[in-house]
Amino acid sequence: MAVATAETSDILKIILAILLPLVGVFLEVGLGVPFVINVLLTILGYIPGIIHALYVILTR
């Protein structure tokens, strides 16, 4: 059975995604479309920004 492991950098990105969603997404993808989407979601509400940041980090 394979167990998913998270690297130290992933854990740091997840913590940053919860505290500062924009920084977490920026560290994962840079200044791309997901970053712009996260900026808009964070402006609309902090929680949607966090959810999107976690999605971006965990799916890459």
Predicted model as a PDB file, atoms N, CA, C, CB and O in Angstrom, pLDDT in the B-factor column:
MODEL        1                                                                  
ATOM      1  N   MET A   1       0.848  -1.168   0.000  1.00 48.00           N  
ATOM      2  CA  MET A   1       0.000   0.000   0.000  1.00 48.00           C  
ATOM      3  C   MET A   1       0.895   1.233   0.000  1.00 48.00           C  
ATOM      4  CB  MET A   1      -0.966  -0.003   1.219  1.00 48.00           C  
ATOM      5  O   MET A   1       1.804   1.338   0.823  1.00 48.00           O  
ATOM      6  N   ALA A   2       0.649   2.158  -0.908  1.00 49.00           N  
ATOM      7  CA  ALA A   2       1.441   3.383  -0.996  1.00 49.00           C  
ATOM      8  C   ALA A   2       0.868   4.437  -0.059  1.00 49.00           C  
ATOM      9  CB  ALA A   2       1.477   3.911  -2.447  1.00 49.00           C  
ATOM     10  O   ALA A   2      -0.344   4.638   0.019  1.00 49.00           O  
ATOM     11  N   VAL A   3       1.756   5.091   0.636  1.00 49.00           N  
ATOM     12  CA  VAL A   3       1.351   6.147   1.554  1.00 49.00           C  
ATOM     13  C   VAL A   3       1.885   7.460   0.997  1.00 49.00           C  
ATOM     14  CB  VAL A   3       1.877   5.882   3.013  1.00 49.00           C  
ATOM     15  O   VAL A   3       3.071   7.583   0.691  1.00 49.00           O  
ATOM     16  N   ALA A   4       0.999   8.430   0.872  1.00 57.00           N  
ATOM     17  CA  ALA A   4       1.419   9.735   0.362  1.00 57.00           C  
ATOM     18  C   ALA A   4       2.233  10.450   1.427  1.00 57.00           C  
ATOM     19  CB  ALA A   4       0.194  10.592  -0.060  1.00 57.00           C  
ATOM     20  O   ALA A   4       1.821  10.541   2.584  1.00 57.00           O  
ATOM     21  N   THR A   5       3.385  10.953   1.028  1.00 60.00           N  
ATOM     22  CA  THR A   5       4.227  11.686   1.962  1.00 60.00           C  
ATOM     23  C   THR A   5       4.349  13.122   1.488  1.00 60.00           C  
ATOM     24  CB  THR A   5       5.624  11.026   2.096  1.00 60.00           C  
ATOM     25  O   THR A   5       4.384  13.399   0.289  1.00 60.00           O  
ATOM     26  N   ALA A   6       4.412  14.009   2.431  1.00 63.00           N  
ATOM     27  CA  ALA A   6       4.571  15.426   2.120  1.00 63.00           C  
ATOM     28  C   ALA A   6       5.995  15.838   2.455  1.00 63.00           C  
ATOM     29  CB  ALA A   6       3.539  16.298   2.900  1.00 63.00           C  
ATOM     30  O   ALA A   6       6.518  15.510   3.521  1.00 63.00           O  
ATOM     31  N   GLU A   7       6.605  16.550   1.542  1.00 73.00           N  
ATOM     32  CA  GLU A   7       7.940  17.061   1.784  1.00 73.00           C  
ATOM     33  C   GLU A   7       7.856  18.267   2.707  1.00 73.00           C  
ATOM     34  CB  GLU A   7       8.640  17.429   0.460  1.00 73.00           C  
ATOM     35  O   GLU A   7       6.781  18.831   2.908  1.00 73.00           O  
ATOM     36  N   THR A   8       8.981  18.653   3.259  1.00 74.00           N  
ATOM     37  CA  THR A   8       9.018  19.799   4.159  1.00 74.00           C  
ATOM     38  C   THR A   8       8.558  21.059   3.449  1.00 74.00           C  
ATOM     39  CB  THR A   8      10.424  19.995   4.720  1.00 74.00           C  
ATOM     40  O   THR A   8       7.862  21.884   4.040  1.00 74.00           O  
ATOM     41  N   SER A   9       8.937  21.217   2.184  1.00 76.00           N  
ATOM     42  CA  SER A   9       8.530  22.411   1.442  1.00 76.00           C  
ATOM     43  C   SER A   9       7.015  22.434   1.238  1.00 76.00           C  
ATOM     44  CB  SER A   9       9.250  22.470   0.082  1.00 76.00           C  
ATOM     45  O   SER A   9       6.402  23.501   1.252  1.00 76.00           O  
ATOM     46  N   ASP A  10       6.407  21.250   1.046  1.00 80.00           N  
ATOM     47  CA  ASP A  10       4.950  21.191   0.894  1.00 80.00           C  
ATOM     48  C   ASP A  10       4.259  21.592   2.194  1.00 80.00           C  
ATOM     49  CB  ASP A  10       4.506  19.778   0.469  1.00 80.00           C  
ATOM     50  O   ASP A  10       3.253  22.301   2.167  1.00 80.00           O  
ATOM     51  N   ILE A  11       4.780  21.152   3.308  1.00 84.00           N  
ATOM     52  CA  ILE A  11       4.186  21.506   4.596  1.00 84.00           C  
ATOM     53  C   ILE A  11       4.288  23.010   4.820  1.00 84.00           C  
ATOM     54  CB  ILE A  11       4.876  20.739   5.749  1.00 84.00           C  
ATOM     55  O   ILE A  11       3.343  23.636   5.301  1.00 84.00           O  
ATOM     56  N   LEU A  12       5.436  23.591   4.470  1.00 85.00           N  
ATOM     57  CA  LEU A  12       5.603  25.035   4.598  1.00 85.00           C  
ATOM     58  C   LEU A  12       4.618  25.773   3.700  1.00 85.00           C  
ATOM     59  CB  LEU A  12       7.041  25.442   4.255  1.00 85.00           C  
ATOM     60  O   LEU A  12       4.028  26.769   4.118  1.00 85.00           O  
ATOM     61  N   LYS A  13       4.435  25.297   2.473  1.00 84.00           N  
ATOM     62  CA  LYS A  13       3.487  25.925   1.545  1.00 84.00           C  
ATOM     63  C   LYS A  13       2.053  25.821   2.057  1.00 84.00           C  
ATOM     64  CB  LYS A  13       3.592  25.280   0.158  1.00 84.00           C  
ATOM     65  O   LYS A  13       1.265  26.752   1.892  1.00 84.00           O  
ATOM     66  N   ILE A  14       1.715  24.698   2.673  1.00 87.00           N  
ATOM     67  CA  ILE A  14       0.364  24.526   3.211  1.00 87.00           C  
ATOM     68  C   ILE A  14       0.128  25.497   4.372  1.00 87.00           C  
ATOM     69  CB  ILE A  14       0.144  23.063   3.677  1.00 87.00           C  
ATOM     70  O   ILE A  14      -0.938  26.105   4.467  1.00 87.00           O  
ATOM     71  N   ILE A  15       1.115  25.640   5.245  1.00 89.00           N  
ATOM     72  CA  ILE A  15       0.982  26.591   6.358  1.00 89.00           C  
ATOM     73  C   ILE A  15       0.852  28.003   5.813  1.00 89.00           C  
ATOM     74  CB  ILE A  15       2.195  26.494   7.320  1.00 89.00           C  
ATOM     75  O   ILE A  15       0.013  28.771   6.284  1.00 89.00           O  
ATOM     76  N   LEU A  16       1.667  28.355   4.831  1.00 86.00           N  
ATOM     77  CA  LEU A  16       1.566  29.686   4.227  1.00 86.00           C  
ATOM     78  C   LEU A  16       0.237  29.876   3.514  1.00 86.00           C  
ATOM     79  CB  LEU A  16       2.713  29.913   3.251  1.00 86.00           C  
ATOM     80  O   LEU A  16      -0.309  30.980   3.510  1.00 86.00           O  
ATOM     81  N   ALA A  17      -0.291  28.814   2.910  1.00 87.00           N  
ATOM     82  CA  ALA A  17      -1.580  28.919   2.223  1.00 87.00           C  
ATOM     83  C   ALA A  17      -2.700  29.230   3.204  1.00 87.00           C  
ATOM     84  CB  ALA A  17      -1.892  27.626   1.468  1.00 87.00           C  
ATOM     85  O   ALA A  17      -3.658  29.920   2.857  1.00 87.00           O  
ATOM     86  N   ILE A  18      -2.585  28.728   4.419  1.00 91.00           N  
ATOM     87  CA  ILE A  18      -3.608  29.004   5.420  1.00 91.00           C  
ATOM     88  C   ILE A  18      -3.460  30.422   5.969  1.00 91.00           C  
ATOM     89  CB  ILE A  18      -3.529  27.981   6.562  1.00 91.00           C  
ATOM     90  O   ILE A  18      -4.452  31.121   6.173  1.00 91.00           O  
ATOM     91  N   LEU A  19      -2.229  30.836   6.202  1.00 92.00           N  
ATOM     92  CA  LEU A  19      -2.001  32.170   6.764  1.00 92.00           C  
ATOM     93  C   LEU A  19      -2.072  33.268   5.696  1.00 92.00           C  
ATOM     94  CB  LEU A  19      -0.643  32.214   7.458  1.00 92.00           C  
ATOM     95  O   LEU A  19      -2.725  34.294   5.888  1.00 92.00           O  
ATOM     96  N   LEU A  20      -1.395  33.037   4.581  1.00 90.00           N  
ATOM     97  CA  LEU A  20      -1.338  34.001   3.479  1.00 90.00           C  
ATOM     98  C   LEU A  20      -1.512  33.247   2.158  1.00 90.00           C  
ATOM     99  CB  LEU A  20       0.015  34.801   3.495  1.00 90.00           C  
ATOM    100  O   LEU A  20      -0.527  32.814   1.561  1.00 90.00           O  
ATOM    101  N   PRO A  21      -2.751  33.088   1.701  1.00 91.00           N  
ATOM    102  CA  PRO A  21      -3.011  32.272   0.512  1.00 91.00           C  
ATOM    103  C   PRO A  21      -2.215  32.693  -0.725  1.00 91.00           C  
ATOM    104  CB  PRO A  21      -4.470  32.319   0.191  1.00 91.00           C  
ATOM    105  O   PRO A  21      -1.797  31.843  -1.512  1.00 91.00           O  
ATOM    106  N   LEU A  22      -2.006  33.983  -0.899  1.00 91.00           N  
ATOM    107  CA  LEU A  22      -1.294  34.462  -2.084  1.00 91.00           C  
ATOM    108  C   LEU A  22       0.150  33.980  -2.107  1.00 91.00           C  
ATOM    109  CB  LEU A  22      -1.332  35.981  -2.142  1.00 91.00           C  
ATOM    110  O   LEU A  22       0.669  33.626  -3.166  1.00 91.00           O  
ATOM    111  N   VAL A  23       0.797  33.966  -0.957  1.00 90.00           N  
ATOM    112  CA  VAL A  23       2.193  33.533  -0.887  1.00 90.00           C  
ATOM    113  C   VAL A  23       2.306  32.042  -1.183  1.00 90.00           C  
ATOM    114  CB  VAL A  23       2.789  33.849   0.498  1.00 90.00           C  
ATOM    115  O   VAL A  23       3.219  31.617  -1.891  1.00 90.00           O  
ATOM    116  N   GLY A  24       1.390  31.248  -0.647  1.00 89.00           N  
ATOM    117  CA  GLY A  24       1.415  29.814  -0.904  1.00 89.00           C  
ATOM    118  C   GLY A  24       1.274  29.483  -2.378  1.00 89.00           C  
ATOM    119  O   GLY A  24       1.987  28.622  -2.894  1.00 89.00           O  
ATOM    120  N   VAL A  25       0.362  30.158  -3.058  1.00 91.00           N  
ATOM    121  CA  VAL A  25       0.161  29.914  -4.493  1.00 91.00           C  
ATOM    122  C   VAL A  25       1.356  30.436  -5.283  1.00 91.00           C  
ATOM    123  CB  VAL A  25      -1.148  30.583  -4.990  1.00 91.00           C  
ATOM    124  O   VAL A  25       1.795  29.796  -6.238  1.00 91.00           O  
ATOM    125  N   PHE A  26       1.882  31.589  -4.894  1.00 91.00           N  
ATOM    126  CA  PHE A  26       3.037  32.140  -5.602  1.00 91.00           C  
ATOM    127  C   PHE A  26       4.233  31.199  -5.518  1.00 91.00           C  
ATOM    128  CB  PHE A  26       3.407  33.511  -5.032  1.00 91.00           C  
ATOM    129  O   PHE A  26       4.931  31.001  -6.513  1.00 91.00           O  
ATOM    130  N   LEU A  27       4.479  30.619  -4.352  1.00 86.00           N  
ATOM    131  CA  LEU A  27       5.597  29.696  -4.214  1.00 86.00           C  
ATOM    132  C   LEU A  27       5.395  28.421  -5.035  1.00 86.00           C  
ATOM    133  CB  LEU A  27       5.798  29.343  -2.752  1.00 86.00           C  
ATOM    134  O   LEU A  27       6.364  27.783  -5.446  1.00 86.00           O  
ATOM    135  N   GLU A  28       4.154  28.058  -5.268  1.00 87.00           N  
ATOM    136  CA  GLU A  28       3.869  26.832  -6.024  1.00 87.00           C  
ATOM    137  C   GLU A  28       3.914  27.055  -7.531  1.00 87.00           C  
ATOM    138  CB  GLU A  28       2.507  26.285  -5.633  1.00 87.00           C  
ATOM    139  O   GLU A  28       4.508  26.253  -8.252  1.00 87.00           O  
ATOM    140  N   VAL A  29       3.294  28.133  -8.021  1.00 91.00           N  
ATOM    141  CA  VAL A  29       3.149  28.311  -9.473  1.00 91.00           C  
ATOM    142  C   VAL A  29       3.741  29.609 -10.004  1.00 91.00           C  
ATOM    143  CB  VAL A  29       1.702  28.256  -9.839  1.00 91.00           C  
ATOM    144  O   VAL A  29       3.803  29.785 -11.221  1.00 91.00           O  
ATOM    145  N   GLY A  30       4.167  30.500  -9.167  1.00 90.00           N  
ATOM    146  CA  GLY A  30       4.686  31.782  -9.641  1.00 90.00           C  
ATOM    147  C   GLY A  30       3.557  32.713 -10.040  1.00 90.00           C  
ATOM    148  O   GLY A  30       2.429  32.589  -9.564  1.00 90.00           O  
ATOM    149  N   LEU A  31       3.883  33.654 -10.928  1.00 92.00           N  
ATOM    150  CA  LEU A  31       2.878  34.634 -11.362  1.00 92.00           C  
ATOM    151  C   LEU A  31       2.151  34.112 -12.600  1.00 92.00           C  
ATOM    152  CB  LEU A  31       3.538  36.014 -11.659  1.00 92.00           C  
ATOM    153  O   LEU A  31       2.404  34.560 -13.718  1.00 92.00           O  
ATOM    154  N   GLY A  32       1.256  33.170 -12.385  1.00 91.00           N  
ATOM    155  CA  GLY A  32       0.482  32.591 -13.478  1.00 91.00           C  
ATOM    156  C   GLY A  32      -1.001  32.810 -13.268  1.00 91.00           C  
ATOM    157  O   GLY A  32      -1.425  33.575 -12.403  1.00 91.00           O  
ATOM    158  N   VAL A  33      -1.768  32.122 -14.076  1.00 94.00           N  
ATOM    159  CA  VAL A  33      -3.227  32.224 -13.997  1.00 94.00           C  
ATOM    160  C   VAL A  33      -3.753  31.790 -12.623  1.00 94.00           C  
ATOM    161  CB  VAL A  33      -3.873  31.373 -15.096  1.00 94.00           C  
ATOM    162  O   VAL A  33      -4.629  32.461 -12.078  1.00 94.00           O  
ATOM    163  N   PRO A  34      -3.247  30.685 -12.041  1.00 93.00           N  
ATOM    164  CA  PRO A  34      -3.744  30.319 -10.705  1.00 93.00           C  
ATOM    165  C   PRO A  34      -3.499  31.403  -9.655  1.00 93.00           C  
ATOM    166  CB  PRO A  34      -3.090  29.029 -10.253  1.00 93.00           C  
ATOM    167  O   PRO A  34      -4.297  31.570  -8.733  1.00 93.00           O  
ATOM    168  N   PHE A  35      -2.394  32.139  -9.796  1.00 93.00           N  
ATOM    169  CA  PHE A  35      -2.116  33.225  -8.853  1.00 93.00           C  
ATOM    170  C   PHE A  35      -3.150  34.337  -8.994  1.00 93.00           C  
ATOM    171  CB  PHE A  35      -0.699  33.785  -9.076  1.00 93.00           C  
ATOM    172  O   PHE A  35      -3.650  34.856  -7.996  1.00 93.00           O  
ATOM    173  N   VAL A  36      -3.469  34.702 -10.237  1.00 94.00           N  
ATOM    174  CA  VAL A  36      -4.464  35.762 -10.473  1.00 94.00           C  
ATOM    175  C   VAL A  36      -5.830  35.325  -9.956  1.00 94.00           C  
ATOM    176  CB  VAL A  36      -4.549  36.113 -11.983  1.00 94.00           C  
ATOM    177  O   VAL A  36      -6.548  36.120  -9.349  1.00 94.00           O  
ATOM    178  N   ILE A  37      -6.191  34.072 -10.193  1.00 94.00           N  
ATOM    179  CA  ILE A  37      -7.461  33.550  -9.676  1.00 94.00           C  
ATOM    180  C   ILE A  37      -7.477  33.619  -8.159  1.00 94.00           C  
ATOM    181  CB  ILE A  37      -7.693  32.098 -10.146  1.00 94.00           C  
ATOM    182  O   ILE A  37      -8.493  33.969  -7.558  1.00 94.00           O  
ATOM    183  N   ASN A  38      -6.341  33.282  -7.535  1.00 95.00           N  
ATOM    184  CA  ASN A  38      -6.280  33.317  -6.080  1.00 95.00           C  
ATOM    185  C   ASN A  38      -6.375  34.742  -5.549  1.00 95.00           C  
ATOM    186  CB  ASN A  38      -4.997  32.665  -5.591  1.00 95.00           C  
ATOM    187  O   ASN A  38      -6.980  34.968  -4.501  1.00 95.00           O  
ATOM    188  N   VAL A  39      -5.789  35.703  -6.252  1.00 94.00           N  
ATOM    189  CA  VAL A  39      -5.914  37.110  -5.840  1.00 94.00           C  
ATOM    190  C   VAL A  39      -7.380  37.507  -5.828  1.00 94.00           C  
ATOM    191  CB  VAL A  39      -5.106  38.044  -6.786  1.00 94.00           C  
ATOM    192  O   VAL A  39      -7.856  38.115  -4.869  1.00 94.00           O  
ATOM    193  N   LEU A  40      -8.100  37.163  -6.901  1.00 95.00           N  
ATOM    194  CA  LEU A  40      -9.526  37.527  -6.981  1.00 95.00           C  
ATOM    195  C   LEU A  40     -10.338  36.836  -5.887  1.00 95.00           C  
ATOM    196  CB  LEU A  40     -10.096  37.160  -8.363  1.00 95.00           C  
ATOM    197  O   LEU A  40     -11.198  37.460  -5.266  1.00 95.00           O  
ATOM    198  N   LEU A  41     -10.069  35.551  -5.650  1.00 94.00           N  
ATOM    199  CA  LEU A  41     -10.811  34.830  -4.614  1.00 94.00           C  
ATOM    200  C   LEU A  41     -10.498  35.362  -3.225  1.00 94.00           C  
ATOM    201  CB  LEU A  41     -10.495  33.344  -4.678  1.00 94.00           C  
ATOM    202  O   LEU A  41     -11.382  35.422  -2.370  1.00 94.00           O  
ATOM    203  N   THR A  42      -9.251  35.749  -2.992  1.00 93.00           N  
ATOM    204  CA  THR A  42      -8.882  36.287  -1.685  1.00 93.00           C  
ATOM    205  C   THR A  42      -9.519  37.654  -1.465  1.00 93.00           C  
ATOM    206  CB  THR A  42      -7.356  36.386  -1.555  1.00 93.00           C  
ATOM    207  O   THR A  42      -9.900  37.988  -0.343  1.00 93.00           O  
ATOM    208  N   ILE A  43      -9.636  38.442  -2.522  1.00 94.00           N  
ATOM    209  CA  ILE A  43     -10.313  39.740  -2.403  1.00 94.00           C  
ATOM    210  C   ILE A  43     -11.796  39.527  -2.092  1.00 94.00           C  
ATOM    211  CB  ILE A  43     -10.147  40.571  -3.710  1.00 94.00           C  
ATOM    212  O   ILE A  43     -12.377  40.255  -1.287  1.00 94.00           O  
ATOM    213  N   LEU A  44     -12.403  38.524  -2.735  1.00 93.00           N  
ATOM    214  CA  LEU A  44     -13.827  38.259  -2.507  1.00 93.00           C  
ATOM    215  C   LEU A  44     -14.095  37.680  -1.124  1.00 93.00           C  
ATOM    216  CB  LEU A  44     -14.354  37.310  -3.565  1.00 93.00           C  
ATOM    217  O   LEU A  44     -15.172  37.873  -0.560  1.00 93.00           O  
ATOM    218  N   GLY A  45     -13.127  36.982  -0.592  1.00 89.00           N  
ATOM    219  CA  GLY A  45     -13.287  36.393   0.736  1.00 89.00           C  
ATOM    220  C   GLY A  45     -12.054  35.589   1.086  1.00 89.00           C  
ATOM    221  O   GLY A  45     -11.507  34.880   0.242  1.00 89.00           O  
ATOM    222  N   TYR A  46     -11.626  35.695   2.300  1.00 91.00           N  
ATOM    223  CA  TYR A  46     -10.397  35.040   2.732  1.00 91.00           C  
ATOM    224  C   TYR A  46     -10.491  33.518   2.633  1.00 91.00           C  
ATOM    225  CB  TYR A  46     -10.068  35.445   4.156  1.00 91.00           C  
ATOM    226  O   TYR A  46      -9.532  32.867   2.219  1.00 91.00           O  
ATOM    227  N   ILE A  47     -11.629  32.949   3.008  1.00 93.00           N  
ATOM    228  CA  ILE A  47     -11.808  31.491   3.001  1.00 93.00           C  
ATOM    229  C   ILE A  47     -11.740  30.911   1.583  1.00 93.00           C  
ATOM    230  CB  ILE A  47     -13.150  31.125   3.645  1.00 93.00           C  
ATOM    231  O   ILE A  47     -11.065  29.899   1.393  1.00 93.00           O  
ATOM    232  N   PRO A  48     -12.408  31.506   0.570  1.00 94.00           N  
ATOM    233  CA  PRO A  48     -12.249  30.976  -0.788  1.00 94.00           C  
ATOM    234  C   PRO A  48     -10.798  31.022  -1.270  1.00 94.00           C  
ATOM    235  CB  PRO A  48     -13.128  31.754  -1.750  1.00 94.00           C  
ATOM    236  O   PRO A  48     -10.358  30.136  -2.003  1.00 94.00           O  
ATOM    237  N   GLY A  49     -10.066  32.040  -0.864  1.00 93.00           N  
ATOM    238  CA  GLY A  49      -8.656  32.128  -1.216  1.00 93.00           C  
ATOM    239  C   GLY A  49      -7.846  30.998  -0.605  1.00 93.00           C  
ATOM    240  O   GLY A  49      -6.968  30.433  -1.257  1.00 93.00           O  
ATOM    241  N   ILE A  50      -8.141  30.668   0.650  1.00 93.00           N  
ATOM    242  CA  ILE A  50      -7.449  29.567   1.329  1.00 93.00           C  
ATOM    243  C   ILE A  50      -7.771  28.239   0.645  1.00 93.00           C  
ATOM    244  CB  ILE A  50      -7.848  29.511   2.827  1.00 93.00           C  
ATOM    245  O   ILE A  50      -6.877  27.430   0.396  1.00 93.00           O  
ATOM    246  N   ILE A  51      -9.039  28.022   0.346  1.00 93.00           N  
ATOM    247  CA  ILE A  51      -9.448  26.764  -0.282  1.00 93.00           C  
ATOM    248  C   ILE A  51      -8.762  26.604  -1.639  1.00 93.00           C  
ATOM    249  CB  ILE A  51     -10.989  26.710  -0.446  1.00 93.00           C  
ATOM    250  O   ILE A  51      -8.251  25.530  -1.954  1.00 93.00           O  
ATOM    251  N   HIS A  52      -8.750  27.655  -2.429  1.00 94.00           N  
ATOM    252  CA  HIS A  52      -8.108  27.585  -3.737  1.00 94.00           C  
ATOM    253  C   HIS A  52      -6.605  27.362  -3.594  1.00 94.00           C  
ATOM    254  CB  HIS A  52      -8.379  28.864  -4.534  1.00 94.00           C  
ATOM    255  O   HIS A  52      -6.026  26.578  -4.346  1.00 94.00           O  
ATOM    256  N   ALA A  53      -5.973  28.032  -2.650  1.00 92.00           N  
ATOM    257  CA  ALA A  53      -4.532  27.862  -2.443  1.00 92.00           C  
ATOM    258  C   ALA A  53      -4.205  26.428  -2.063  1.00 92.00           C  
ATOM    259  CB  ALA A  53      -4.025  28.821  -1.359  1.00 92.00           C  
ATOM    260  O   ALA A  53      -3.250  25.853  -2.585  1.00 92.00           O  
ATOM    261  N   LEU A  54      -4.980  25.846  -1.164  1.00 92.00           N  
ATOM    262  CA  LEU A  54      -4.750  24.463  -0.781  1.00 92.00           C  
ATOM    263  C   LEU A  54      -4.979  23.533  -1.965  1.00 92.00           C  
ATOM    264  CB  LEU A  54      -5.658  24.073   0.386  1.00 92.00           C  
ATOM    265  O   LEU A  54      -4.240  22.565  -2.142  1.00 92.00           O  
ATOM    266  N   TYR A  55      -5.981  23.811  -2.767  1.00 93.00           N  
ATOM    267  CA  TYR A  55      -6.247  22.993  -3.951  1.00 93.00           C  
ATOM    268  C   TYR A  55      -5.051  23.036  -4.913  1.00 93.00           C  
ATOM    269  CB  TYR A  55      -7.532  23.479  -4.667  1.00 93.00           C  
ATOM    270  O   TYR A  55      -4.605  22.001  -5.408  1.00 93.00           O  
ATOM    271  N   VAL A  56      -4.547  24.230  -5.166  1.00 91.00           N  
ATOM    272  CA  VAL A  56      -3.413  24.372  -6.085  1.00 91.00           C  
ATOM    273  C   VAL A  56      -2.193  23.621  -5.551  1.00 91.00           C  
ATOM    274  CB  VAL A  56      -3.070  25.867  -6.298  1.00 91.00           C  
ATOM    275  O   VAL A  56      -1.526  22.907  -6.301  1.00 91.00           O  
ATOM    276  N   ILE A  57      -1.907  23.775  -4.285  1.00 89.00           N  
ATOM    277  CA  ILE A  57      -0.724  23.141  -3.695  1.00 89.00           C  
ATOM    278  C   ILE A  57      -0.859  21.613  -3.658  1.00 89.00           C  
ATOM    279  CB  ILE A  57      -0.490  23.679  -2.278  1.00 89.00           C  
ATOM    280  O   ILE A  57       0.088  20.895  -3.976  1.00 89.00           O  
ATOM    281  N   LEU A  58      -2.006  21.138  -3.278  1.00 88.00           N  
ATOM    282  CA  LEU A  58      -2.171  19.688  -3.100  1.00 88.00           C  
ATOM    283  C   LEU A  58      -2.367  18.926  -4.395  1.00 88.00           C  
ATOM    284  CB  LEU A  58      -3.333  19.420  -2.206  1.00 88.00           C  
ATOM    285  O   LEU A  58      -2.177  17.710  -4.419  1.00 88.00           O  
ATOM    286  N   THR A  59      -2.739  19.596  -5.471  1.00 88.00           N  
ATOM    287  CA  THR A  59      -2.943  18.891  -6.736  1.00 88.00           C  
ATOM    288  C   THR A  59      -1.710  18.937  -7.640  1.00 88.00           C  
ATOM    289  CB  THR A  59      -4.130  19.483  -7.467  1.00 88.00           C  
ATOM    290  O   THR A  59      -1.733  18.354  -8.724  1.00 88.00           O  
ATOM    291  N   ARG A  60      -0.671  19.591  -7.238  1.00 81.00           N  
ATOM    292  CA  ARG A  60       0.556  19.646  -8.067  1.00 81.00           C  
ATOM    293  C   ARG A  60       1.613  18.771  -7.508  1.00 81.00           C  
ATOM    294  CB  ARG A  60       1.087  21.061  -8.179  1.00 81.00           C  
ATOM    295  O   ARG A  60       2.707  18.690  -8.067  1.00 81.00           O  
TER     296      ARG A  60                                                      
ENDMDL                                                                          
END                                                                             
